[in-house]
Amino acid sequence: MIAATEPRQRPPDARLLVVDALGRMRHTARRDFVNLLRAGDVVIANDAATLPASLVGHHLPTRGAIEVRLAGRRSLDDVESFSAVVFGAGDFHTPTERRPAPPLLSPGDRLALGPLRATVTEMLGHPRLALLHFDGSADDIWAGIARHGRPIQYAHMSTPLSLWDVWTVIAGPPVAFEPPSAGFVLDWEALATLRRRGVEFATITHAAGISSTGDPELDGHLPFDEPYDIPTATACTINRALADGRRIVAIGTTVVRALEHAASIRGATVTAGPGVATQRINETSQLQIVDAIISGVHEPATSHFQLLRAFADRTTLETADAAMTAGGYRTHEFGDSVWFERR
């Protein structure tokens, strides 16, 4: 597999590896994912828009250069406090694992991030992971993030990303820290095709988190806790489909996390409203809601890949990984995709 290096959401040659419930595999064009769906299926996507969550500035006690990558929040409404991964001097051109550490951070330290000012209120168990409280009103904070922030990106993508590169066609509330990139498979033509074929479509809002911190210890804790909101209409659509025995198809791992967490509240049905997905989905998880997933192509060590263990056994995933490697599938947010049906 190779890293996708161009910010193209729907390249014409994008591919899809299809793995059915019996572990059988085939390759197809990604745009043909609509042919895997049948009348009565319910497709759920994450409508979160991506924040410009990378903020550069200075650690005021030392004047040391830093980059702050916003990584978490307590709820979708909270704009004053964020957890953040902090790097030292440099930018995305340097791989995250080679980025220098920030100056030693302590509670009470002040940070200058362009027009924004923030205070380190707590260190979260690692010298690069901090809870920040921003000064000013919500409007001031939003304006500062919008003017000064840039989308989080990594060294495999040499061109600086713009917001329109990381917003899906259904982007709504600006709450994601990195794009819910599985949603790049969607365009208006695909959505119209689903409607014509009797496939129901609905959305949730989930604050998609960061995919890598560059530190093995921190990466081991990914994904961080992520707030979400499930509209009443979406919950009703899903629960009707469950009662009828119809399939629920998730566009992306964030949708799986949100729906399965919401189902854990009441059991076997989805509860509408806000929540925070705190669980990690892996081979020990028993999925209650989602029958199939469309996801990006990720390396086996990532939390995204490990979530697929809830859909397929280790042998199937290893075979799929080998098939994608042999086929030169592209990884990361602008890469190719996979379809897995729950075994």
C-alpha positions as CSV (number, residue, x, y, z in Angstrom):
1,M,0.0,0.0,0.0
2,I,1.1,3.6,-0.6
3,A,0.1,6.9,0.9
4,A,-2.3,9.0,-1.0
5,T,-0.5,12.3,-1.6
6,E,-3.0,14.4,-3.4
7,P,-6.1,16.0,-1.7
8,R,-8.6,14.6,-4.1
9,Q,-11.8,13.4,-2.4
10,R,-13.1,11.4,-5.3
11,P,-10.4,10.5,-7.8
12,P,-11.8,8.6,-10.8
13,D,-9.6,5.6,-10.2
14,A,-10.5,5.2,-6.5
15,R,-10.9,1.5,-5.6
16,L,-12.9,-0.5,-3.2
17,L,-12.1,-3.8,-1.6
18,V,-15.3,-5.6,-0.9
19,V,-15.3,-8.3,1.9
20,D,-18.6,-10.0,2.4
21,A,-19.9,-11.8,5.6
22,L,-18.3,-15.0,4.5
23,G,-14.9,-13.4,4.0
24,R,-15.0,-13.5,0.2
25,M,-13.2,-10.7,-1.5
26,R,-13.4,-8.8,-4.7
27,H,-12.1,-5.5,-6.1
28,T,-14.3,-2.9,-7.7
29,A,-14.4,0.8,-8.5
30,R,-15.3,2.8,-5.4
31,R,-18.0,4.8,-7.2
32,D,-19.8,1.4,-7.5
33,F,-20.4,1.1,-3.8
34,V,-24.0,2.0,-4.4
35,N,-24.4,-1.4,-6.1
36,L,-23.7,-3.1,-2.8
37,L,-26.8,-1.6,-1.3
38,R,-30.3,-2.9,-1.6
39,A,-33.8,-1.4,-1.1
40,G,-34.5,-1.0,2.6
41,D,-30.9,-0.6,3.7
42,V,-30.2,2.4,5.9
43,V,-27.0,4.3,5.3
44,I,-25.7,6.5,8.1
45,A,-23.0,9.1,7.6
46,N,-21.2,11.7,9.8
47,D,-22.1,15.2,8.8
48,A,-19.4,16.9,10.9
49,A,-17.4,19.7,9.2
50,T,-13.7,19.7,10.0
51,L,-12.2,22.4,12.1
52,P,-8.9,24.2,11.2
53,A,-7.6,22.5,14.4
54,S,-3.8,23.1,14.0
55,L,-2.7,26.3,15.8
56,V,0.8,27.5,15.8
57,G,2.2,29.9,18.4
58,H,4.4,30.2,21.4
59,H,4.7,28.9,25.0
60,L,4.9,32.2,26.7
61,P,7.0,31.2,29.8
62,T,9.9,30.1,27.5
63,R,8.9,31.8,24.2
64,G,9.4,28.4,22.6
65,A,7.6,27.7,19.3
66,I,4.8,25.2,19.5
67,E,2.1,23.7,17.4
68,V,-1.2,22.8,19.1
69,R,-3.4,20.2,17.5
70,L,-6.9,20.3,19.1
71,A,-7.9,16.7,19.8
72,G,-10.9,16.5,22.1
73,R,-13.7,18.3,23.8
74,R,-16.3,17.4,26.5
75,S,-19.3,18.1,24.3
76,L,-20.2,19.4,20.9
77,D,-21.2,22.7,22.5
78,D,-18.0,23.3,24.5
79,V,-15.8,25.8,22.8
80,E,-13.8,27.1,25.7
81,S,-11.9,23.9,26.7
82,F,-10.1,21.4,24.4
83,S,-7.6,18.6,25.0
84,A,-4.7,19.1,22.7
85,V,-1.6,17.3,21.4
86,V,1.3,19.8,21.5
87,F,4.5,19.7,19.4
88,G,7.6,21.8,19.4
89,A,9.0,23.9,16.5
90,G,8.2,22.7,13.0
91,D,5.3,21.9,10.8
92,F,3.5,19.0,9.0
93,H,6.4,18.6,6.6
94,T,8.2,16.7,9.3
95,P,6.7,13.3,10.1
96,T,4.9,13.4,13.5
97,E,7.2,10.8,15.0
98,R,10.2,13.0,14.3
99,R,8.7,16.2,15.6
100,P,10.5,17.7,18.6
101,A,8.8,17.8,22.0
102,P,7.3,21.1,23.1
103,P,8.8,23.1,26.0
104,L,8.0,21.5,29.4
105,L,4.3,22.2,30.0
106,S,2.8,22.8,33.4
107,P,-0.7,23.8,34.6
108,G,-1.0,27.6,34.6
109,D,1.3,28.1,31.6
110,R,0.0,30.6,29.0
111,L,0.1,30.0,25.3
112,A,-0.1,32.5,22.5
113,L,-1.7,31.0,19.4
114,G,-2.1,33.8,16.8
115,P,-5.0,36.0,18.1
116,L,-5.9,33.4,20.7
117,R,-4.7,33.1,24.3
118,A,-5.0,29.8,26.2
119,T,-4.0,28.5,29.6
120,V,-2.8,24.9,30.3
121,T,-5.3,23.8,33.0
122,E,-4.2,20.2,33.3
123,M,-1.7,17.7,32.0
124,L,-3.4,14.6,30.8
125,G,-0.9,11.9,31.7
126,H,1.6,12.7,29.1
127,P,4.0,15.6,28.6
128,R,2.5,16.4,25.1
129,L,-1.2,16.0,26.0
130,A,-2.8,19.0,27.8
131,L,-6.2,20.4,28.6
132,L,-6.4,24.0,27.4
133,H,-8.9,26.7,28.3
134,F,-9.2,29.6,25.8
135,D,-9.8,33.2,26.8
136,G,-12.7,35.2,25.5
137,S,-16.2,34.6,24.4
138,A,-17.3,31.7,22.2
139,D,-17.5,34.1,19.3
140,D,-14.0,35.3,19.9
141,I,-12.6,31.7,20.1
142,W,-14.4,30.6,17.0
143,A,-13.2,33.7,15.1
144,G,-9.6,33.1,16.3
145,I,-9.7,29.4,15.2
146,A,-11.2,30.3,11.9
147,R,-8.6,33.1,11.1
148,H,-5.5,31.4,12.5
149,G,-6.0,27.7,12.3
150,R,-5.2,25.3,9.5
151,P,-6.4,21.7,8.9
152,I,-4.4,19.1,10.7
153,Q,-2.2,17.2,8.2
154,Y,0.7,14.9,7.9
155,A,3.9,14.6,6.0
156,H,2.6,12.3,3.3
157,M,0.6,15.2,2.0
158,S,3.1,17.9,0.8
159,T,0.5,20.5,-0.3
160,P,-1.0,22.6,2.5
161,L,-4.6,21.6,2.9
162,S,-7.5,24.0,2.6
163,L,-10.8,23.6,4.5
164,W,-12.7,22.7,1.3
165,D,-10.2,19.8,0.9
166,V,-11.4,18.2,4.2
167,W,-15.1,19.0,4.2
168,T,-17.4,16.3,2.9
169,V,-20.4,17.2,0.6
170,I,-22.7,16.9,3.6
171,A,-20.6,18.9,6.0
172,G,-22.6,20.7,8.7
173,P,-21.6,21.6,12.3
174,P,-17.8,22.4,12.6
175,V,-16.9,19.8,15.2
176,A,-14.4,17.3,13.7
177,F,-10.7,17.6,14.4
178,E,-9.8,15.6,11.3
179,P,-12.2,14.8,8.4
180,P,-14.6,12.0,8.7
181,S,-13.0,11.0,5.4
182,A,-15.0,7.8,4.7
183,G,-17.7,10.3,3.7
184,F,-15.6,11.3,0.7
185,V,-17.3,8.4,-1.1
186,L,-20.5,10.5,-1.1
187,D,-21.5,13.0,-3.8
188,W,-24.9,14.2,-4.9
189,E,-25.1,11.7,-7.7
190,A,-24.5,8.8,-5.2
191,L,-27.1,10.2,-2.8
192,A,-29.7,10.6,-5.6
193,T,-29.0,7.0,-6.7
194,L,-29.6,5.7,-3.1
195,R,-32.9,7.5,-3.1
196,R,-34.0,6.1,-6.4
197,R,-33.1,2.6,-5.2
198,G,-35.1,2.8,-2.0
199,V,-32.1,3.1,0.3
200,E,-32.7,5.4,3.3
201,F,-30.0,7.9,4.2
202,A,-29.5,9.7,7.5
203,T,-26.8,11.5,9.4
204,I,-25.3,11.8,12.8
205,T,-22.8,14.4,14.1
206,H,-19.6,13.0,15.6
207,A,-16.4,14.9,16.5
208,A,-14.0,12.8,14.6
209,G,-10.6,12.8,16.3
210,I,-7.0,12.8,15.3
211,S,-5.5,9.7,13.7
212,S,-1.9,10.0,14.9
213,T,0.1,11.8,17.6
214,G,3.5,10.6,16.5
215,D,4.1,9.1,20.0
216,P,3.6,5.3,20.4
217,E,2.4,5.7,24.0
218,L,-0.2,8.3,23.1
219,D,-1.2,6.5,19.9
220,G,-2.0,3.5,22.0
221,H,-4.8,5.5,23.6
222,L,-6.5,6.4,20.3
223,P,-9.2,7.0,19.6
224,F,-9.8,9.5,22.4
225,D,-13.3,10.1,23.8
226,E,-15.4,11.7,21.1
227,P,-18.7,13.5,21.6
228,Y,-21.6,12.9,19.2
229,D,-25.2,13.8,18.7
230,I,-27.9,11.5,17.1
231,P,-30.9,13.3,15.8
232,T,-34.3,11.9,16.8
233,A,-35.2,11.3,13.1
234,T,-32.0,9.3,12.6
235,A,-32.6,7.2,15.7
236,C,-36.2,6.5,14.6
237,T,-35.0,5.5,11.1
238,I,-32.4,3.1,12.5
239,N,-34.8,1.6,15.1
240,R,-37.5,0.9,12.5
241,A,-34.9,-0.8,10.3
242,L,-33.7,-2.9,13.2
243,A,-37.3,-4.0,14.0
244,D,-37.8,-4.9,10.3
245,G,-34.5,-6.8,10.1
246,R,-33.0,-4.4,7.5
247,R,-29.3,-3.6,7.2
248,I,-27.6,-0.6,8.8
249,V,-24.5,0.5,6.8
250,A,-22.0,2.9,8.4
251,I,-20.0,5.4,6.4
252,G,-16.9,5.4,8.6
253,T,-15.6,4.3,11.9
254,T,-17.0,7.4,13.7
255,V,-20.5,6.3,12.8
256,V,-19.8,2.8,14.2
257,R,-18.5,4.3,17.5
258,A,-21.5,6.6,17.9
259,L,-24.2,4.1,17.1
260,E,-22.8,1.3,19.1
261,H,-22.2,3.6,22.1
262,A,-25.8,4.9,21.8
263,A,-27.1,1.3,21.7
264,S,-25.2,0.5,24.9
265,I,-27.4,2.9,26.8
266,R,-30.6,1.1,26.3
267,G,-29.5,-2.1,24.5
268,A,-30.3,-3.2,20.9
269,T,-31.8,0.2,20.0
270,V,-30.3,3.6,19.3
271,T,-31.0,6.4,21.8
272,A,-31.3,9.8,20.3
273,G,-29.5,12.8,21.7
274,P,-25.9,13.8,22.7
275,G,-23.4,11.3,24.1
276,V,-19.6,10.7,24.3
277,A,-18.2,7.6,22.7
278,T,-15.7,6.3,25.3
279,Q,-15.4,2.7,24.2
280,R,-12.8,1.1,21.9
281,I,-14.2,-1.2,19.3
282,N,-12.1,-4.3,18.4
283,E,-12.1,-8.0,18.2
284,T,-13.8,-8.3,21.6
285,S,-16.8,-6.1,20.7
286,Q,-20.2,-7.5,19.9
287,L,-21.8,-5.1,17.4
288,Q,-25.5,-4.5,18.1
289,I,-26.4,-2.0,15.3
290,V,-24.1,-1.9,12.3
291,D,-24.1,-4.6,9.7
292,A,-21.6,-3.2,7.2
293,I,-19.0,-0.4,7.0
294,I,-17.3,1.6,4.3
295,S,-14.0,2.8,5.6
296,G,-10.7,4.1,4.4
297,V,-7.6,2.0,4.0
298,H,-5.5,2.0,7.1
299,E,-2.4,0.2,8.4
300,P,-2.9,-2.7,10.8
301,A,-1.5,-0.9,13.8
302,T,-4.1,1.9,13.7
303,S,-7.2,2.1,15.8
304,H,-9.3,2.4,12.5
305,F,-8.0,-1.0,11.3
306,Q,-8.5,-2.6,14.8
307,L,-12.2,-1.5,14.7
308,L,-12.6,-3.7,11.7
309,R,-11.8,-6.7,13.9
310,A,-15.4,-6.4,15.1
311,F,-16.5,-7.2,11.5
312,A,-14.0,-9.8,10.4
313,D,-11.6,-12.3,12.0
314,R,-7.9,-11.9,12.0
315,T,-7.3,-14.2,9.1
316,T,-9.7,-12.4,6.9
317,L,-8.2,-9.0,7.8
318,E,-4.7,-10.3,7.1
319,T,-5.8,-11.6,3.8
320,A,-7.5,-8.3,2.9
321,D,-4.4,-6.4,4.0
322,A,-2.2,-8.5,1.7
323,A,-4.6,-8.1,-1.2
324,M,-4.6,-4.3,-0.8
325,T,-0.8,-4.3,-0.5
326,A,-0.4,-6.3,-3.6
327,G,-2.9,-4.1,-5.4
328,G,-1.1,-0.9,-4.4
329,Y,-4.1,0.5,-2.6
330,R,-3.7,4.1,-1.3
331,T,-3.9,4.8,2.4
332,H,-4.9,7.7,4.6
333,E,-7.8,10.2,4.2
334,F,-7.6,10.7,0.4
335,G,-6.9,7.0,-0.3
336,D,-9.0,4.1,-1.4
337,S,-11.7,2.3,0.6
338,V,-12.9,-1.0,2.0
339,W,-16.4,-2.5,2.5
340,F,-16.8,-5.1,5.3
341,E,-19.9,-6.9,6.1
342,R,-20.2,-8.2,9.7
343,R,-19.3,-11.9,9.8
